[in-house]
Each structure stands twice: as structure tokens, then as C-alpha cells.
């Protein structure tokens, strides 16, 4: 939690600045709007800045998406609380996450400015963008459906993140299938084949080699250690691990049906 330690200690020399810095500074009581001087040399500062940006964007944009249809449901609040539990936040981090969520709900939240800065911070780290969008899609689907206003906001976010729309539509199918599988107990034996294929993003008519390739690609995209190395906050390793567990379950379900070794 070195990134968090620097923030609360007022030694945030990561030059986050901008709207993300303003949001984060408002909840921890520091002025990061213009950023502070970054220590010279090394890549650690860059990674910590990305971690701080990811944390800030996740909870503030989640609040915004939850309010996109005009009201925040109890299911959407429960979804945000589940993310906090998965991250095992301490009391200060949890309070900051709640405050960020509430900031995102406010009229005039600068969504485009926040996402544009977030995109600059992430650069070419497509897997981090994918992880971020999966959390946002899960938030939008928390009440069992995706409202038109929520989808419009998410499509705008994809455009600003330069994330392919076709990939986004597949993310929706994947997250819906994961939610359905979890609702049936989340065990391989009870996961439907339709859910398994949707999670792996392959057709039931796909060949064995294509299924295996899809599985390996998804496991690589969601590998917790790889994501943390790219700048995912370490507190979110459990979330990434859950994703890989779901992907493994889907693959095992398909293997069992096809009699694959």
C-alpha cells in the first residue's frame, strides 16, 4: 500500500494532479490538484500514480454510473460495498472510497475530464482498461439490467479510453454470464454451458483449439500479478483472482462437456 501511505502522509510526489488529483485530494484532505514534485528516477512513482488513479477512477466513476438512470439502487450500493470488501480496505481507505463514490453521484461530475486523464495515466495498458470497464459494467448490471442511460455513459467511456466497442459488447456478455453463474452457486457442476461459453467469449460451435486459445488469452489478460505489475492497486488482487477463478470454472465446464483432457 505504498501509494496509499504516500497519499495520507502528504508526501504524494506522483504528480497526479488534474481532476483525478482534485477528487482524491478532496477526500484525504490534501491539495493534489496541481500535483507535487515527483522524485527523480525509477518507475516506482509512475506505477504508484497509476494505482492512485485507478482507485480514484473506479469509485468515483462507479458512483456516476450508478446515478446515470436517476437513482442509486440498493443493489448498486451493495456492488460498491462488495468491491470494497474484496479490496479489504482499511477504515481510511473505505471512507475515501465512499466519499469518491458520492462525488461521482453529484451533478456536474466531470466524467469526460476524469476519463481522459485516466486514459493518459494508463497509456497502452489495455488490460487495466479492460479490468476497469468490467467493474463498471458489473456496477451497471448490479440491479439486474443495464439502463439505456448507463449504457450510453459506458459507451462514451469506451470511446474516451479508445477501447473497441466490439470488445465492450463482449464484456457485457461475459459479466452477465458471470453474474448468472454466481447466482446458481458459482460451482462448475452447476454452471450452464451457455454461461461458460459466454464467459470465454466463444461460440458453442467453436473448435477445441479455439476454446483453449480463448481460455489462455483471458487468463493472461486477468492474471493478478501481471495486472499489479502494470499498476493495478495491490488491494484489487482478490478481484482479479476471482475473475481468473470464474474463467477456470467456465473452461472446466466446457472441458467436462466435451470430454477433453
Secondary structure as UniProt FT lines:
FT   HELIX           2..8
FT   TURN            9..10
FT   TURN            13..14
FT   HELIX           18..28
FT   HELIX           44..67
FT   TURN            68..69
FT   HELIX           74..87
FT   HELIX           91..105
FT   TURN            107..108
FT   HELIX           111..122
FT   TURN            123..124
FT   HELIX           126..140
FT   TURN            141..143
FT   HELIX           148..161
FT   HELIX           165..183
FT   TURN            184..185
FT   HELIX           188..190
FT   HELIX           193..200
FT   TURN            204..205
FT   HELIX           208..221
FT   HELIX           224..230
FT   HELIX           234..236
FT   HELIX           237..258
//
